[in-house]
């Protein structure tokens, strides 16, 4: 199984990618949520300049955020900066859409976008918004197409899985493997506990807490009342819903996959961490990693969080047996 990692775009993320490469991680994926973080493509370009081996790519791109030709140009530019190392993942959008107050895109729109994107990367001319567009870079600006960059489709349900099967080089999922694909990257987060450390320790809550609270964020976006079934969910929802509906979507995703907001602190629980995140000792997580591989996962995209990302990267790499 490939052991990869994921980061929100930031200046620190560049240094974290350098460390991840030295530790043996296969790829460094970078999130695309403009309301929450810096620019994904700027960060990836800086990572390309500072690294030599590690794969690099966005996870996940959301079609409505950029014109398909702009997206194709960015992918081709990354490939020119890091030949043979560029990858990309595309989906319907979680925070990248919901932090804009929008719902996920319909799969038919994502499918059409990926078809056009692949055609542009092959050097074809396609119709977009009623006009014909194509990549025609002048000599010396970009190598000529085709640009052979693998594209994963981020999906968990049947419609997205069908698009991944038809148009993707693989699939990216949350939590579970898919044995129907030769390449199945699985997003995971949590923390490797130190010897004799418990999940309710302050360090563990700080490191894995953002992975727990994002569960509440996702469930709330799907059905606000669903969080009432989780510990502390009713009180958390009541406080959140005191915020004006025009800006509530911004409050829901504060500190998303980075830290824990003041409102979200009431949700932290050592009992909940192992259930909703990859939190456990090295032996427990090694067994879980093996089980994921048996279930069809070919790559784990580990998203370290909290105040000490280097510690999380080193601990996960040691658990996974990287050298």
DABELCOR-V197140 format. One line per field, one symbol per residue. burial: # if it has 24 or more other C-alpha atoms within 12 Angstrom, else .. A space follows every 50 residues. Layout:
# DABELCOR-V197140
burial=???
This chain:
# DABELCOR-V197140
burial=##########..#########################.##########.# ###############..################################# ...##.#..############.#..#......###......#.####### ######...##.###.############..#.###########.....## ..################.##.....#..##.#..##..#.......### ###########.########.###.#######..##.###.##..##### ######..############...
